[in-house]
Amino acid sequence: MSITYSIGDLAREFDLTTRAIRFYEDLGLLEPQRTGPGGRSRLYSGRDRTRLKLTLRAKRLGLSLTEAKEIIEMYDSPRDTGAQLKKFLDVLALHRKQLESQMTDLQANLDELKTHEREARALLAKTLKPAKTVKPAKA
């Protein structure tokens, strides 16, 4: 008998809301068995659990849910593994390039911020210096 998981089990394990899990189901990333009256209860398989884990990993890498689904489905199909891995590497390379570009932009912003901080501190230091008082000359 294979292990199954309730929606609550997966929500607790992956620190998600049940609503998020239903959202992933609506996108076709998960395919639970429907049980109970009117099919309202869901039983998730080990395969669903793995797909959820891979989906969350893809999100952490910056992939869209559509990209995550495409990659996960490649591994579900009996197609050529080489083509699957090439597609995965292409997606990762694109995201790496985007992240590197964002990092360059962030570094430029940080450098500009540091310059403004330095200038503001210098101006503040000038305004806080006690004014030199000139003693009146004795007559």
Buried (B, 14 or more C-beta within 10 A) or exposed (E): EEEBBBBEBBBEEBEBEBEBBBBBBEEEBBEBEEEEEEEEEBBBBEEBBEBBEBBBEBEEBBBEBEBBBBBBBBBEEEEEEEEBEEBBEEBBEEBEEEEEEEEEEEEEEEEEEEEEEEEEEEEEEEEEEEEEEEEEEEE
